[in-house]
Amino acid sequence: MLAIIGGRGLTELTNLKITHRQVMRTPYGEPSGAFLFGTLNEHEVIFLARHGFGHTIPPHLVNYRANLWALHEQGVNKVISVATVGGIRADLTPGVIVVPDQIIDYTHGRDATYFDTRDTRYINANFTLPYSPALRERILRSASKVQQPCVDGGVYAATQGPRLDSAAEINRYERDGADMVGMTGMPETVLAMELELNYATIAVVVNHAAGRGDSKQGINMEHASATAGAAVERVRSILECVVSCDAG
Ligand code: HPA
């Protein structure tokens, strides 16, 4: 079964026919909110709002371990995360949708593994390809079928937040090879891998990164929210096709 973790601007899926909601508990505490069980184009999906339905949980306080653990417990084997990002690379301008293929972790102090005791056997997650190549392909094929342009690949810089970046930090991330910047990619991506979930991200560029384009004096969050809102329909049409045009 597929789960969708929605970020800013995608706290609900209007075309999701909800069958029931369920509050989950895990050994790691409670997920960000009740899981919405439903159907999207007659295919079963679970939807979770990463920041809570009232958008009250900041990126560094999201219980990533509980979110993914509870999805795994429900029999989920594929997770598509939807996230907003700031664009660093010149072609990643506001409104562009991108499916990243690499990630760099700049977060700190987050619970980033399930192997945090000394008495269970652990694995070293093989993070060479952080996102599921098969699920990425499926998203890209679906986007192309519904004629939604989507950039194939890019490096996601995961920052701690909740503050935005300084212009010098963005320059540093660019020197490191990053193409976009967001606050929720880690540890979500690696926790999904520890649970052997197929995981990929649809990133929506909602602003030029700090110091770039029209963000030279700062990022206009109202514009960013409006850009996220305008992109939601396009993301939804891609997701609908992922579950129904291209099932398997
Ligand atoms: N920086 C960090 N996270 C973000 C940004 C940004 O510019 N835009 C959306 N999420």
Boltz pocket constraint, residues with backbone or C-beta under 6 A from the ligand:
constraints:
  - pocket:
      binder: B
      contacts: [[A, 84], [A, 85], [A, 86], [A, 87], [A, 159], [A, 163], [A, 164], [A, 165], [A, 181], [A, 182], [A, 183], [A, 206], [A, 207], [A, 208], [A, 209], [A, 210], [A, 219]]
      max_distance: 6.0
